[in-house]
Amino acid sequence: MKRVVVIGGGAAGMSASSRVRRLDETAEITVFEATDMVSHAPCGIPYYIEGLFDDVRLFMTYDPDFFRTKRRINVLTETRVTEVDLKSRVVRAEGRHGIVVAEYDYLIIATGASPKVLDTAKGDRVFYVHHPAEAKELREKLWSLNRIAIIGAGITGLETAEALAAKGKKVYLIHRGPYPLNKYLDEDMGKILAERVSRSVEFRPNESFERTESEGRVVLTDKGKYEVDGTIVAVGIKPNVELFEDYVKLGLTGAIETNHYMRTNLREVYAAGDVAESINLVTGRPDWQPFAPVANKMGFVAGSNIAGHEMRFPGVVGTMITKFENYFIAKTGLTEKEARAYGFRPFATTISSKTRARYYPGAKDIHVRLVMDEATGRILGGQIIGEEEVLGRIDAIAAMIQKGMTAEEAFFVEMGYLPAISRVWDPLIVAIRQLLKAE
């Protein structure tokens, strides 16, 4: 009988433990989770802040009792792991169940990631958007405020700005980059997004945060001073590796290095989800993509291998999608800037089109940008901004990149056509056609 211990009950942890159970009915599986939630979805927090739903249980795909009773997984919530003895293969934890000691044959590290904390931002009016278990208290506090500064216009900052603006709050979105999501978008696409964001919030690009004062009621930057009721810090996240960094090898990204089987440098220890590093399929180099679909699949692979069913996690291409009001923003693969930095010879094109046939009412604007390697014709990346049918198109580009398609091969992908949701020359194909001119 295999003894499997999982540290972290988020997407990766519960995917891994469920997979072990599916393949091995006799395994003894214990999951330690520091909060009262498992199988949770942090990406839903901005929508909860906006008031789109009120039941915090909806953050969980399944609750702890489901896993305990239906899948026979020993889930210990509100129990934080305090020590891992990798030599003796023992985990010690404390919490609502007192002190718990568990021995293991296999360990899965699925501790996720946490927001980066700024030492210069302190006070009872400084907030971080982090975990669904904290969402109720966070929403209550934010709803009581009227003027809010958000530091950082990445995914979390942008989505939270939308949520608070929808609640009628005055939002200052302060960002040191030239446009929102500058990590994911090239300049022409970033300008399109910046113009839309500026209609709803006070967007302050190219402005560096310095510190807060008055417990977060005053924000100082290199360009000014903001008097607000509270401040949200959203400057990125970091993998939760502190408990293991002296024992398990970390990768170049700062996350735990794993092989294609999600195994660490220790044969009986696996890592999955936002704490784990992978390989970028475009560059062939280490990469860290802390997104839920990746975490679930990493957990699935780790659980499969522990249960004796060999499976490889191929790597990532870096697919992201978010929204701001009626705009959907997506990116996969490399930007032109990234492609150049990695030694490719990129050629990029951006097209603007409509989402429906000319005669079909309600057509929306859509902007597609593609990046190709001139030397090989291989598609390296794509970005899309539009009001509808963005997800399907970015997923198609991701598949093209993962399969290493050239622009010509992608051009002949047989895509569906319906006047109500596309054009006979789909915007994606039009963009690919532009790439062919460079070959």
N, C-alpha and C positions, 0 to 999 in steps of 0.2 A: 504494500500500500504506500503510495506516494504522499508525502506531507508537503503541501504547497502553502506558502505564506505570501500574501499580497499586501504591500504597504501602499495604501491609497485606493479609495473606492470611487474614483471618478470614471471617466469613459474608458480609459485604457485598463484600469484595474478590474472593473467589472466585466469588460469584454474578455480579458485574459482568464479570469476565474470561471466565467460561464463556458468558455471554450474547453477548459480542462475538464469541467464536469460533463460536457457533452460527449467527450471522447473517452473519459475514464470514470466509470460509475463508482469505483472504489476509492478514488483519491480523497484525502482529507484536506479540505481547503479552508483557510482562515484569511479573512480580509480585515485589516485594521484601517479605520477611517476616523480622522480627527474631528469631523463635524457630525451632524445628525442626518446628513444627506449622502446618498450614493447614486451612481449612474446619473450624475447631475449635468446641467447644461449652463455653464457660466455665460455663454453667448446670449442667453435670454435676459440677462440683467437689465440692459437698457430698455427693453420692451416692458419689463416690469416697472421700471422707474417711470416710464411714460404712462403707465396705468392701463396697458392693453390687457392685462390679466392680474388677478389679485391672489389667487391660490398658490402659495409658494411650493406646494407639493407638485405642481406642474413642471417645476424645474427638473424633477426626477423622471427618467423613463420608466423605472420600476423602483418601488420603495424597498427598504431593507428587508421587510417581512417577506416580500416576494422571493428574494434570493434565499432567505433562510428556509422557507417552507417548500417552494416549488423547485428550487435548484440545489437544495441541501448544501448551501455554502454558509459557513459560520461567519456572519458579518458582525463585527464589533464596532459599532458607531460610538462617537464621542470618546474615542480611545486613541491616544496619540503615542506613537512609537518613540521611545526615548533612547533606545540603545539596540544596536545590531552587532552581535558577535559573529563575524563571518567565519572565524576559525572553528568555533563550536557549533555554528549554524543554529543560533538561538536569537530570537527577537523578544525584547522586553517592551512592554507598553503600560501606560497608566491612563485611567479615565473612569467612566461611570461603572465599569466592571472591576474597579480596583486595579491591582497590579497583575498583569497577565504575562505569562512566559510561554512562548510557543517555539517548538523545535521544527526545523524544516529540512526537507531534502532539496527543495527548489524555492528560491526567493524571487519575487517579481517586484521591482521598484517602480511604482507608478505614482510618485509623489507630486507630479504636475509642476506648475510654475506659479510664481507670485509677482505682484507688481513691483517694479523698481521703486524704492523709497528714496526720497530726496531729504538729505539732512537739513537743507535750508528751508524746508516746508514743514512747519510744526504748528500744532495747536488743535484745539477741539473743533475748529471749523475747517480742518484739512481732511479730505476724504480720498479713499482709493476704491475703485470698482474692482472687486476681486472674486468673491465666492458667493454662490446663491444662498448659503446659510446666513450670510450677513446682509442680504438684499433688503429684507423687511425693515431693519433698523436704518439702513442707508436711505431708503426711500422716504421714510418718515422724516428724517433730518433734512433731506434735500427739498422736500415739498414745503417745508416751513420757511424756506429761503426765497428771496426774490431776485437778487443779483449774484450770479455765480461765475467765477473764473475757472476755466478748464485749461490746464497746462498740458499741451500735446495734442496734435491733430492726427494721430494714428487711428487705428480702427476703433479702439475703446473711446478715445476722446471725441471722435466724430459722431459715433452712435449715441453717446451720452449727451452731446450737444443737441442732437436732433430731439432726443427724448425730453430734455428740459425746455427747449424752445417750444415744443408742442404743449407743454404744461403752462406756457405763458411766462416763463422765466426770462430775464435778461441775461444772455450768455456772452461772455467774452472768451473766445477760443484763441488762446495764445500759443503760437507755434514757431519754433526756431527755423523751420524749413520754409521754402518759398510758396508752398501750396499744400493742402491736406494730402495725406497718404503719399508723401514724396518718396517713401521707401518702396512703394509699389507702382508708381506711375511715372512715365516720362513727362517732360515739361508741357507738351501740347495738351495732353490729357489732363494734367494737373490744373492747368488754367481753366479748362472747362468746368472742372469740379469746384475750383475756388470761387468762380463767378456765381455758381449756384448756392454754395454755402453762405456766401456773403449777403445773400438776400434775407436770410433768416437769423443769423447770429453776427455778432461783432467779431469778424475774423481778423486776427492780427498776425500776419505772416512775417517771417524774417525778424522775429523778436525773441530774445533769449530771456528766460526766467532767471531771476537772481535769488529772491527769497520772499517769504511771507512775513508779515508782522501782525500784531494784534490777534494772535491765535488763528490766523488764516483769513482775517477780514481785510487785510491789505496785501496786495501783490505788487512787488517791485520787479521791473524788467530793465533791460538796458535802454529801453526807449520811453519808459513812463511808469506811472503809478495808478493802480486800480483799487478803488474802495468798493468792496463787495461784501456779501453776507457769508460767503464760504468759498473754498477753493478745492477743486478736484485735480489730483495729480494723475496724469495718464501718459507717462513717458516711456512705456514699454514694460516688459516682464522679463523674469529670469528663472531658469530651472531650479527647482528645489533639490539641491544636491548636498546641502550642508552635512547631513547625517552620514554621507557615504564618501565624501571627496577624499578622505585619507586612505580609502581602501579600494574603491572602484575607479578605474581609469576614466578621466574626463577627456572629452574630445576638444578639438580646436574651437568649437562654438561655446564651450563652457558647460554643455550638457553631457550626459553620460555616453561614452562611446559604446556602440553596439555593432555586432556584425549583422549579416543578412537574416540571421535567425533570432535576432533581438537579444542575443547573449552578450554579456559584458566580458571583461577580461577574466572573470571568474566563472568557471564552467557551469556552476549550479545557480548563478545569479543572472537574472534577466532584467531588462529595463524597457519600459514602453510608455508612449504618450509624450506629454510636454517636457518630461525630464530626460528624454532620450534623443541622441543625435542620430542622424541617418546620412545617406549619400544622395547628393543631388544628381538626378539622371541626365541633366543637361551638361553640367560641368565635370561630373565625376568626382567632386570634392565633398568633404563633410558639410552637412547643412542641418539646420534646425528649423522645423516648420511646426510650431505649436498650434495646430488646428484640430478640431474634434474628429473629422473623418480620418485623418492620419492616425490619431491616437487610438481610435477604435480598431483600425486595421493592425496597428502594431501590437495591441493587446491580443487580437485574434491569432496573430502569428506566434507570439510568445507562448500563449496557451496551447496552441497546436503542437509546438515542438516539445514542450514539457510533457504533454500527454503521449508523446511517441509518434506523432504524425508530422513528418518533416515538411516544413513550409518555409519559404523565403519571403522576406519583405524586400521588394526590389529597390526601393528608394522613393524619392519625392521629386516632384517638379515645381512645387510651390504654388498651389492654387488657392486663391483668396477671393471671396465675394462679400461685399457689405452694401449698405444702402445709406442714403441721406434723403429723407422725405421720399419723393417719387423717383429719385435717381438710384439706379443700381450700378455699383462700381466693382469691377472684377479684374483680376490679374492672374496669369499663370506663366511659368517659365521665367525668363530673364527680361528685364528692361533693356533698352538699348545701352544705357550707361553701364549696367552690370555686364552685359555681353562684351563690351569693349574692355572692361576691367579684367575679365577672365581670358582675354587674349583672342576672342573671336573677331571677325571682320564684319560687323553688323550692318545690315541695310534695313531700314525701317520705313513703314508707310502707314499713314493714318487716313481713313476715309470716313465721311459722314453720310448717312443714308436714312431711310425710313424703314420702319419695322413691318409695314404692310403694303399690299399692292396699291397702286395709285388710286384705283376706284373704290377701295374698301375704306370706309370711314374710320377715324380714330387713330390713324398712323402716328407713331411716336418717333422722335429723333433717336438715333443710335450712332455711336462713334466707335470705330474699331481700329486698333493699332496692332500691327504685327511686326515682329523682329525676326530677320532671317540672317543666317550666316552666308555671306557672299561666296565664300570659298567652297562650300559644300551644297548650298541650296537648302540646307536643313532649317526648319522652323525652330526658333529658339524661345520665343515668348509671344504673349498676346495680352492686350488690355482692352476692356470694353466698358463704355459708359452709356447707359440708355435707360429708358423708362419701362421697357418690357423685353422679354425673351433674351435676357442677358445670360442667365445661368446656363441654359442649354448650349449656347454658343461658346462660352468660356470652357465648358466641359469638353466640347468637341475639340477645341484647341489643345487642351490638356492631354487628350488622348493622342492627338497627332504628335505632340512633343514627346510623349512617353514612348511612342512607337518609332521615334526618330524619323518621321516623315519629312521629305523635301517639300518645297512649295508646290512642285508639279504633282507629286503624289497626293498632297492634300487637296489640290484643285479638283481632282477627280473623285474625291469622296462623295458618294451619292447621298445627298441631303434631301430631306423631305420638303415639300412645297405646299403651302396652303395660303391663299390670298389674305386670310384673316390674321395670320401671324408671321408671314414672311413674304419675300418677293421671289420672283422666278430666278433672278440673280440675287441670291442671299447676300446680305452685307458682308458676311464672313468670306464668301467666295469672291466677292468684288475686291476685298482687301488682298486676298491671296493672288488674284489676277494682277494686282499692282506689283506684287513681289516678283512675278514672273518677268516683268519688264527689265528687272535688274540682272537676270540670268543671261 
